Amino acid sequence: MRKIFSTLLVFIVTGSLMLVACGKKSDGPVVGNAENGKKLYESKTLGSNSAEGCVSCHNYDESKGKNDKAPYTAGTATRAATRVAGMTAEEYIHESIINPNAYVVENYKEGDMYQKWKAELSEQQIADLVAYLLTEK
C-alpha cells in the first residue's frame, strides 16, 4: 500500500510541476527583442493580412529617399522622446503603432499610417518593433 501511495504522490507532484512549467506566463509587460523587431520592420509585408510593411513608407534616412510618406527611421528614439509631453519614447512609439492617429506628426495626414497593426500584430511583435525603434537614436 505504501508503494502505491508513494508512486501516486510522485505522479501528482511531477504532474503539478509540469502544469506550472507549461502554464500561463506572468501578466507582466512583454519584453521586446530589437533584433526580431528590425526583421519585422524591414519586412515587405507585415501582419495577419500581409499589409505593406514599415519600410514601404519609412525610408531609413535622406540617403534612402525623401520622407514625404513618413518620418525617417534613423533618429526615431530621439524624436519620440520629445514628441508628446509626459510620454517616454517607448510609450510614444508603442502608441504610434497601435493608435497611429493619437498624435499625427506635422506635415503628415491623419490616416496615412496603416490603422490595423493592433489587431494584426501580436503583443510580442509590437514589443519587438518598439524595442528596435528605441535603438534608432
Summary of the structure (lengths in Angstrom):
residues: 137
radius of gyration: 21.7
end to end distance: 68.2
largest distance: 79.9
contacts: 347
relative contact order: 0.18
helix: 50%
strand: 3%
